Amino acid sequence: MDVYKFELAEDGGCLVAAFTGQISTHCYTECRDDYNEIRRRLSLADSQRLIIDLTETSFFGSLFIGMILKLSVTVGHQNGKFALCGLSDQLNELMKKLMLLERNSETGSYLKHYQTRDEAISDLTLLDA
C-alpha cells in the first residue's frame, strides 16, 4: 500500500497542496487534519489560488473527492481560482465519469485539470493579469 503523505507550500503565487500515496478511509484523520490546514492557510493568504497536486497519488476515494469539492467551493466563494494537476490516466477517467472535470470551455463550472503543476500555476496566475 502506498503511504499517504501531504505537503503544503506556496509556489508561484499559488497555495499548492501536494498529496502522495493512497487517499482513502485508512487515513481519514490525517486527511481531515490536512483539509483543515489548507482552509486555515487559505484564510491567511493574500491570493486565493489553490492547486491540488496529485502527481504522486495512486488512489483516492469518495472521502477525498468530497474534500476536493468542498475546497473548490470555498475558493470559489472567495472569488479565487482552483485547479487540479497531475491526475493519472486512471484517476482522470474516474473524475470524468463522475462528471467533475471540465469537459469544454463553454461549461466553466467543472474542475480544471492540468498535466503539471507549472501549467496550473501559469494559467491561474495569467487569469489575474
N, C-alpha and C positions, 0 to 999 in steps of 0.2 A: 504494500500500500504506500502511495506517495504521501509524504509527510506534509501536513498543512503548515504554511508559513505566510506571514503578512509583513509588508513593508510600506510605510507611508512617507513620501518625500515630495518636495517641490521641485519641479523641473520645467524650465521654460515658461514660467508664469502660471503653471497649472499644478494643482494638487494631484499627485499620482498615487493610487493605491494599487500596489502590485501583490498578487496572490500567487502562491505556489502550491502544487500538490492537488490533493482531492479535497473538495469542499462539500461536506455532507453532514449529516446529523452527528457523526462521531466527533466533530469539532464545534458543536453548537455554541458552547460557552465562549470559546476563543473568537469565533466568528461574530457573535453578538458584541463582545467587547471591542473588536476591531471596527465594527459598524459604528458603535458609539464614538470611537476615537475619530473616525472620518467625519462624523457630524460635528464633533467638537472643533476639529481643525477647520472645517468649512465655516463655522460661525466666527472664527478668528481671522479668516483670510480676507485680504483686500479684494481679490478676484474670486469669482465663483465659477471656476473651471475645474471640473473633476474628470479624471481619466481612470478607468478601471482597467489595469493591465493584467491580462490573463495568459500571457505568453507561456508561462511555466505551469499553467493549470491543466491537469489531466482530466478532471471531472468536477462537475458541480450539480447539485440537486435543487429541489424546489426552495429550500431554505435560502440558498444564495440568490436564486432568481428573484425571490421576494425582496431581498436586500438591495439588489441592483435597481429594481423598480422603485423602491422607497427612496433611494438616493437620487435617482433621476428626477423624481417628483420634487424632492427637497431643493435640488439645484434649480429646477425649472421655476419654482415659486420665488426664488431669489434672483430671477432673470439671468441665470448663469448658463453655462454650457456643460454638457455631459457627453462622454463618449466611452466606448469600449475599444480595447485594442488587443490584438494577439490571440483571438479565438482560434483554436484548432479547427480543422475541417469538420470534425465530428460535432464539436460544440457550436460551431457556426450553423450547421444544419439543424441542430436542436433548436436554436434560437429562431431560425427561420420558420420551422414547423410550428413553433409557439406564436408566430407572427409578432415577434418582438424586435426584429431588426428592420431597419429602413429598407423598404422594397423598391421605392423610386423617389425621385426628388419632389414629386408633386404631393406626397402624403405629409412629409415633415413631422409626423407625430411618433415615429418609431425611433428606437435607439440607433445611434450611428455607430458603425464599427469600422475600424481602421486596421490594416495589417500590422503596423508598427506603432510604437509609442511616438516616434518622431513625426510620423504622418499625422497622428492625432493632435499633438502639440501644435504643429504648424497650422493645421486647419482651425483649431479652436482659437488660436491667437490671431489668425488672419480675420476671423469673423469680427474681431473688435476693432480692426484697423479702419 
